[in-house]
Each structure stands twice: as C-alpha cells, then as structure tokens.
Amino acid sequence: MTVKELCFSLAKANGTSGDEFEACSVAESFLSEYMTVHTDKIGSLVGTVGNGKFRILLDAHIDRIGLVVRGIDEKGFLLVSAIGGADPRVLVGAKVTVHGREPLLGVVCSTPPHLMKKEDAEKGVEIKSLAVDIGFSKAEAEKLVSIGDRITVESEQLSLLGNRIVSPALDDRCGVAALILAIEAVHDKLKNCCIMLQLSSREEAGGAGAKTAAYNADSDVAIVVDVGFGSDPHCSKTEANELSKGPSIGISPTLDRNLMLELVQIAKENEIPYQHDVMSGRTGTNADQINVSRGGVKTALLSIPLRNMHTQVEVIDIADIENTAKLIARYILKKEAELDAQNR
C-alpha cells in the first residue's frame, strides 16, 4: 500500500471526537503486523513494541472534527452543533454523512444570496444557524436519526500535481500515517528502547485522550505529531510553513529545548528537510497535555504543514509525511545506538 492510499484509508473513516471507534479499527488493521494494540477506556488506540528500558512515547490524535445532531425541526431538517473547531464558513452547501441507525447522505442548507438580507450576508454564518437536509419529513427522520448522532463532512479525495493530496480529516490522520510508517521502519530493530504508541482520542475537544494515555505510558520522552498551518496567499511567512519542505520542529516554552535540538541535529545529519514553528506558549496540540503528565515528560512536537485546516479540502504533501516518519525513525535508531554503546 502506498503512503497516499494509507492516508486516504485513514482519512475516510468516521471518528469524530468521543466516537473514534471506526478510525481506530482502520489504524489497528495497519498496526497489527508490528505491535499489539488495544483501545483504552476513553477511546485512544494504544500499544507497545520492544522491551527496552528507555521508553519513547509517540502520539498523534485520531479524532476528527464534525457536527452532532441537537434537534430535528418540524419539517425534518437536522439542527446541529459543532464537534471541535468546525468552520461554519465552509459548511454551507456541504455534502455530509449522518451516522444514524444507518449512514444517511445529506447536505447543509444554503440560503440563496438573492433571498438574504444585506446585514445577514455581511455578518457571516454561525454553526447554530445551520441545518442539514436529508430529504425526510420529521416523522421519517426520527426513525433513523437520534439526538447525539454524529455528522461528518464529505468530499472527494483527490491527487493534485506532484505529491499533494486533498481530503477531509487529514488533520490528524496524516500524523497517524507518519507514526505507522515510523513503527514499520523500527519495530524489528529494538533492543534497548520500548516504543509506546498512542493514537489519542478527543484532541479536538480538549485533549483528554492524550492526557490519560500519557499518564499510563509513563515515558521518558515523547514526540507528538500533528498538523501545522500550511502557507497560502493569505498567510504571512511567520504564520505558516511551506508544504513540501519537511515537518516543522516546534519551538515553545512548553517543549523540551534539548530534544528539539537533537531532532534538528538528526535532520541535518540525515539530510531530512525540516522547518521551525515558533510558538510563544501553549502549542494547541497534545504536547500541552503530555509534557505535564505524571512528573513531567520531555516532549517535542513535529507538525506536518497542512493547507485549508478544518475544511473538507485539506491539502498536504506526501513527502512531508514520509520525512516526518524518517526523522522519528532516525531518532529512535540513534537512541538504540547510544544505549548499545553505554551497555558495552
């Protein structure tokens, strides 16, 4: 299976925050060849490989943003609330799947501009004003849809020119793909390290999955993989990084500086392209939860540049996933070599 096919398979799965079962099942099908994994109490997929004493935690969140049904009006339209940072600007007119008693196709209603008042057009759209049309009356809808059912936005998965792909939910299924590739590269080379994997739940809803899984892992160091802002015509160079130029190695007061410098040195030695993402405080990722787990964990953050974040047309470059995986694998193998030397 190619990296593109791996990403598309992961990104296609349902798995909004708090309901990650389907996505975990897909990820498990790829990981089971390399390690034994299981789902923990709050939905994260966790596993270990290697019996060494030095414990390295690898994290990427497996949940995706979406919507949830909060009501059915008298005409059968579904009223919705957001799961995570769903962007209402791109939801109007979107194709969706309602995960009711059976999957149902629907569309988010769009008021024609001809019928909009000027003040409504200028103030933008709020999630609470959106409704989903599944083509049913209220009585018909209530037979198949319940309050609390999840809704995911659908879009065709596409290949652009070069190595770039388009899909919903690449945040953070591309990070999951990078960790699967890293595990594949090192799983049979471990003597001194224990690699602990967590594909964590609920990141888009506050990071509870990472916090609890990291507490159980009790690792020596952690590397978190998430997406970062990819450059576009509306972002300055200081706000976003470029696609195709490698992962961004995070710099933040909440991240471990020495671990960051070690990753930079490994990237240079192995000619792995990289960039930097400088943050003044919290990273907005699972790194914020993991670095304060138990007595503290030395934590680094690698971000895969992603364009159009939290939309149904997220864009990444496959090479950035591959280089993220390569950097993680090289870090693990370097630790193996160092521990070998110490044990002689």
N, C-alpha and C positions, 0 to 999 in steps of 0.2 A: 504494500500500500504506500502511495506517495504521501509526502507531508501535506499536500493540498487535500488529498482525499481524507487524511486523518482529521484535518481541521474542519472540513465540511461535515464529516460524520459527527464530530463532537458538537459543532455549532448548530446542527439541525435539531438536536434533541431538546425536548422540553426540559424544564428545570429552573423555574423561577425561584427566587429566594424563599426558603422554607418548604420547597417541594422539588428537591433536586434528584429524586429517585431515578428518573429516566436517564438523565445525564450521567449519573454515577454508574448506571448499568452499562452505558456505552463505553465510558472510560475503563471500567473493570474488564471489559472484553479485550481491550488492548493491553492492559497491565498484567493480566493473569499469567501471561507467559514468563514474566520476570519476577513477580512477587505475589504473595498472598495479601489480598486486601479485604477490607470489610467496611461497612457503613457504621459510623458511631451513633451515639444516642440522638444527636441533633442533625444528622444527615450528611456529615462530611465523609468522604471516602478516604480511608487511611490504610497504610501498610508499611512494612519494613522489608529491607533486603540487606544482607550482610550481618555478621555477628561481632564486628569490631567494637572497641570501647569508645571511639570518637564518634559522636552522634551528630549527624548533619540533617537538619530538617529542610525539606523542600516544600514550598507552599504555592498554590495558585487557587484562586476561587473558581468554583464550578457553577455557581448560580448565575442567572441572567436576569436582567430587568424584564418587566412586563406589566400587566394590568390584572386586576381582580374584580370580579362581579360584586357590586354592592347593592344592586337592586334591578328589578325588571319593571318598566313602567306600563301604563295601561294599554299601550299599543304594541308591546313586545320588545321594545328597544332595551338593551342592556346598559345599565348605568355602571360606571367603573371608577375605581381608584387606582393610583399608581403603586407598583411594587418597585422600589428603588427609584433611581433618577430618570424615569421615563420622560422624554422630551415631548410635550404636547404639540410643539410647532410642527413636528414631522409625522404626527399620528393622524392628523385629519386626512381622510381618504385612504388610510392604510388598509391593507388586507390582513386579517388576523385569523388565528385559530382559537376557538373557545374550547377549553378542555373540560367539557361537561361529562355527562354519562357516556357520551361518545364524542369524538372530535367533531367540531362544527366550524365550517368556514363562515366568516363574517367580514364586514367592512365597517370602519369607523365613519360615522356620518359626517358629511361636509355640506355646510350651508352655501349655496351658490353666491358668488360675490355680488350678483345683481340684487339679491334679497337682503344683503347685510347693511345695517346702518353704519354710517361712516365711523362713529365712535367705537362700534364693536370691531370693525376691521382694524382700527388703529391700536386697540388695547391688547391684541393677541388672544391666544387661546389658553384656557385653564383645563386641567385634567377633569375637574368636577363638571365641566360643561360638555364633555364628550359622551357619546352614546354609540353603541355597537349594534348594527343591524344584521340579524341572522335570518331575516325573512319570515319569521314566525309571529303569530299572534301571542298575546300574553299567556293564554292557556297552553298553547303548543310549546312555547319557550320554557314554561315551568316544568314540563315533563322531562326536559333534558338538561336544563341549566339550574344550578342552585347558587345561592349567595355564597361567596367564597371561592367559586371556581376560577381557575387561572386562565389568563388570555396571553398569548404570545403573538408578536407581530411577525408576519411572514414576508419574505422577499426572495426572489430568485438568487441562488448562489451563482456567482459569475467569476470568470477569469478575465482580468484586464491584461493589457500588454505587459510583457516581462513576467515577473514573479508575483504580481499583485493579484489579490483575490478580494471579492466582495461577499459579505454575508451578514445577516443579523448574528448577534451573540458571539462575535469574535472576542469581545470583552466578556469573560477572560478565557474562552475556550482555546484561544491561540496560546495562552500561557500554559494551560493544561497540556496541549500538544507538545510544547517545549520540554516540559518535565517528563513526559512519556519518552521522548527522544533521548533525554539525558539518562534516564534509567536504563533504557535499551543499551546505551553505549557503555555503561559501567557495571551492570548488575553481576557480571561474571568475573569481575576483576577486584572484588572487595575482600580484603584480608584484615584490615585494621579499622575500617570505618563501618558504621551502621547508617544506612540511608533511610530516613524516615520521611515518607511522603504523606502530605495531606492535601486533598482537593477539597477545599473547605466550603462549607455552606454559608449562606446568609451574609456574604460580604456586602452586597448591595443594600442590605438592611442593617448595617452597623458592625458586622464582623464577628458575630458570636461564634461562628463555626471555627474560625482561626484561633480565637482566644481559648476555647475549651480543648481543641485538638492539640494545640501547642503546649498547654498545661500537661496533658497526658504524655506528650512526646518527651518533655524534659531534655531538650537537646543542648549541645554545646554551642552550635552556631545555627543560623537559619538563613536561607536565601528565598526571598519572596519574588515571584514573577507575576507581574500584572501588565496592563497596557498603560501607555502614556499618550499624551496629546501629540498627534502627528501633524506636521505642518500643512497649512492650506493658505489660500490667498488672504485670509482674514486674521491669521495668527502671526505675531511677531516672532523673530528668531529666539527671543528669550522666553517665549511662552510655550513653544512646541519644538520637537525634534523631527528630523527628516526621516522619511521612510527609506529603506534600502541601505542605511548606513550603520546598522547594528543596533543592539539593545542600548538603552540608556542606563548607566550605572548611577544610582541615586546618591546624592549628597544632601544630608539633612542632619540637624542636631539630634534627631531621634534614631539615626542609623549609626552603625559602628564604623568609624573612620578607618581603622586599620584593615577591617575586612574589605571595605571599599577599595583601599589602595592595593590590597592583594589581588582583587579581581582586575583592577586596571593593569597591574604588572603581568598577570597571566594573559590578558588580552593582547598586550604588546608582544610578549614572548611568542605567542602562537599566531600572531597576525590576524587576530579576530577584530573586526571593526567594532567600535563602540562609541557612544556619546555620553554626555553627562546630563542629568536632570537635577537642578539645584532647587531645593525647597527650604523655606525659612523655618519650618516647624513640622507639624504632622504631615505625613505623606498622603493621607486619604486612601491608604491601602491596608492590607492585612499586616504589614510591617508594624503599624501602630499598635496592634494588639499583641503581636508575637514578641516584640522586644521587651515588653514588661511582663511577660508570662513567668510565673513562679518567682525565682530570684533574679530574673532578667536573662535575656538571650541576645548574644551578639548577632545583629541582623543586618543583612544587605538587601537592597531592592534593585531588581532588574526590570526595566519597563520596555515593552515592545511598542514602538511607535504605531499608533492607530489613528486613522482619519475618520471623521464623522462619528465620534464616540456617542453611544447611547441612541443610535438610529438603526434602521433596518438595512442600511447600506454602509456598514463599517468596512474600512479598507486597510489591509496590511500587506506587507511584503513577506513572502515565504522565507526569503533569505534571512530576515531578522529573527524569525523563529529558529531557524537552523543555527544561527550564530549564538543565540541565547542558550540553546541546548549545548552547543560546543563549549561555551565558556563555563557552564556549570560542570560539565563532564571533566574538563581540564582542571578545574578547581578540586574536584573530588580525587582525581588521579594524582594531583600534586600532594594532597594530604596523605594519600596512601604511600607515596614515595618518602615523604618526610617521616612518617611513623615507622616505615621499614628501617630507615637509617637509624632512628632512635633505638630500635629494638635489637640492633646488631650487637 
